[in-house]
Amino acid sequence: MKIGIIGGTGREGKGLAVRWSKAGHDVVIGSRDASRAAEVAEELNAEFGVSLRGADNAGCCEGAEVVLLAIPFSGHEATLTALRDALQGKILIDITVPLQPPKVRSVNLPEGDSAALRAQAILGEGVRVVGALHHISSDHLMNLEHQFDCDVLVCGNDPEARATVVSLVKDLGIRAFEAGVLKNAIALESLTPVLLFINQKYKADGAGIRLVGLGES
């Protein structure tokens, strides 16, 4: 698939871009600075033997079937508002968790709300927003030797979009499961601060979640 990554020069964006490119997808990483994106793409191509391209955030949306948003929550609303037209007709994967530093180990979601729901409200029904990949370590993504033993839950209002994202997550080497409508992103985003607390308390290396009772199929 053709995938654009808004904020693709950060650690999450870079790890996802490399892994998807390795899986055969056509990936463009975006940044507010197109030259910075191009520079990072060249560095990743040289290091990992992939074929990434760089563009500004609007440019990475052009021609993409799926766009992933990988930016801090502080820039969430402004970025999506600016890219509203560029995202129409696409699937948007929103991995944002509205953490509120320095208290990143306690839930700070607005009551009854989530980043993914806010994204859908900003972009309108012309964009199929899917919430996913909230609980995956950026360090693990960047380490191509790492074997994931955790799962990803995927929520969204459009069943076809959910299924597409589940398939893309599996291409990262991670088990993925559909987890219902977009409103369920409230639960998924809320779990991230819990895992951050567990990481600190038990000196864990990227604690995640694992579903049981489903069988290997």
C-alpha positions in Angstrom: 0.0 0.0 0.0 1.0 3.7 -0.3 1.5 4.9 3.2 2.3 8.5 4.5 3.5 9.1 8.0 2.8 12.6 9.4 5.6 13.3 11.9 7.7 10.5 10.4 11.0 11.8 11.6 10.3 10.9 15.2 11.2 7.5 16.7 7.8 5.9 16.2 7.5 7.2 12.7 10.9 6.0 11.7 10.5 2.5 13.1 7.1 2.1 11.4 8.4 3.5 8.1 11.3 1.1 8.0 9.3 -2.0 9.0 6.5 -1.2 6.4 9.1 -0.6 3.7 10.7 -3.9 4.5 7.3 -5.5 4.1 7.0 -4.1 0.6 4.9 -1.0 1.1 5.6 2.4 -0.5 6.2 4.8 2.4 6.7 8.5 2.5 7.8 10.1 5.8 6.6 13.6 6.5 7.7 16.5 8.6 7.0 20.2 8.9 10.4 20.7 7.2 10.5 18.8 3.8 14.3 18.9 3.7 14.5 17.4 7.2 12.2 14.6 6.1 14.3 14.0 3.0 17.5 13.9 5.1 16.0 11.3 7.5 14.7 9.2 4.6 18.2 9.1 3.1 19.7 8.1 6.5 17.2 5.3 7.0 17.7 4.0 3.4 21.4 3.8 3.9 21.2 2.1 7.4 18.4 -0.3 6.7 18.4 -0.9 2.9 14.9 0.4 2.4 13.4 2.9 -0.2 11.8 5.7 1.8 11.0 9.1 0.5 10.6 12.4 2.5 8.2 15.3 2.1 6.4 17.9 4.1 3.4 16.7 6.0 1.0 17.7 3.3 3.2 16.1 0.7 3.3 12.8 2.5 -0.5 12.6 2.3 -0.6 13.0 -1.5 -1.3 9.7 -3.2 -1.4 7.8 0.1 -4.1 5.3 0.7 -3.3 5.2 4.5 -1.8 8.0 6.5 -0.5 7.5 10.1 -0.3 10.4 12.6 2.8 10.2 14.8 3.0 13.5 16.6 2.7 14.7 20.2 -0.8 15.5 21.4 0.2 19.2 21.8 0.2 19.6 18.0 -2.7 17.2 17.3 -5.5 19.7 16.6 -3.5 22.2 14.7 -1.9 19.6 12.5 -5.1 17.9 11.6 -6.9 21.1 11.0 -4.2 22.2 8.5 -4.3 18.8 6.7 -8.0 18.3 6.7 -8.4 18.7 2.9 -5.3 16.6 2.2 -6.7 13.7 4.2 -10.1 13.4 2.7 -10.9 9.9 1.3 -8.1 8.3 3.2 -7.7 6.0 6.2 -6.0 7.8 9.1 -4.3 5.8 11.8 -4.1 7.9 14.9 -1.6 6.5 17.4 -1.8 9.6 19.6 -2.1 9.4 23.4 -3.0 12.7 25.1 -0.3 12.5 27.8 0.2 15.6 29.9 3.8 15.9 31.0 5.2 15.6 33.5 2.4 13.3 34.7 2.6 10.8 31.9 1.9 7.9 34.2 -1.7 8.9 35.0 -4.7 9.1 32.7 -5.3 12.6 31.4 -8.0 12.1 28.8 -10.9 14.6 28.8 -14.0 12.9 30.2 -15.7 10.8 27.5 -13.2 11.9 24.9 -10.0 10.7 23.1 -7.4 11.8 20.6 -8.9 9.6 17.9 -12.5 10.9 18.5 -11.2 14.4 18.3 -9.4 13.6 15.1 -12.7 12.2 13.6 -14.5 15.4 14.7 -11.9 17.6 13.1 -11.7 15.7 9.8 -15.3 14.8 9.3 -16.8 11.7 7.8 -14.7 11.9 4.6 -11.8 10.4 6.6 -11.9 6.9 8.2 -10.1 7.3 11.5 -8.7 4.2 13.2 -7.0 4.2 16.6 -4.1 1.7 16.9 -0.5 1.1 18.0 -0.8 2.9 21.3 1.2 0.4 23.3 4.2 -0.4 21.2 7.7 0.7 22.2 9.5 3.0 19.7 12.8 1.3 20.7 11.4 -2.1 19.8 10.2 -0.7 16.4 13.6 0.6 15.6 15.2 -2.7 16.4 14.5 -5.0 13.5 15.8 -8.0 15.4 13.2 -7.6 18.1 10.4 -10.2 18.1 7.2 -8.8 19.5 5.3 -10.8 22.1 2.5 -8.3 22.6 -0.7 -7.5 20.7 -2.2 -4.4 19.1 -5.9 -3.5 19.4 -7.5 -1.7 16.5 -10.7 0.4 16.8 -12.6 2.4 14.3 -16.2 2.9 13.0 -15.5 1.5 9.5 -15.1 -2.3 9.4 -13.1 -2.2 6.2 -10.7 0.4 7.5 -10.2 -1.6 10.7 -9.4 -4.8 8.7 -6.9 -2.9 6.6 -5.1 -1.6 9.7 -5.0 -5.0 11.3 -3.3 -6.3 8.1 -0.8 -3.5 8.2 0.0 -4.1 11.8 0.6 -7.8 11.1 3.1 -6.6 8.4 5.1 -5.0 11.3 5.5 -8.5 12.8 2.8 -7.9 15.5 -0.4 -9.8 16.2 -3.4 -7.5 15.8 -7.1 -7.7 16.7 -10.2 -5.6 15.9 -11.5 -4.0 19.1 -14.7 -2.3 18.1 -15.8 1.2 17.3 -13.7 4.4 17.5 -15.2 5.3 20.9 -13.2 2.3 22.3 -10.1 4.4 21.7 -10.9 6.0 25.1 -9.9 2.6 26.7 -6.9 2.0 24.5 -5.4 5.5 25.0 -6.1 5.3 28.8 -4.1 2.1 29.1 -0.8 3.8 27.9 -0.2 5.7 31.1 -0.8 2.4 33.0 1.9 0.7 31.0 4.3 3.6 31.5 3.8 3.3 35.2 4.5 -0.5 35.0 7.6 0.1 33.0 9.0 2.4 35.6 7.9 0.4 38.7 9.2 -2.9 37.5 12.1 -1.7 35.3 10.3 -3.3 32.3 11.6 -3.0 28.7 8.5 -1.7 27.0 5.6 -3.6 28.7 2.7 -4.3 26.4 -0.6 -6.2 26.4 -1.3 -9.8 25.3 -4.7 -11.4 24.6 -5.3 -14.9 25.8 -8.0 -17.5 25.1 -8.2 -16.8 21.3 -5.9 -19.6 20.1 -3.0 -19.2 17.7 -5.3 -19.0 14.6 
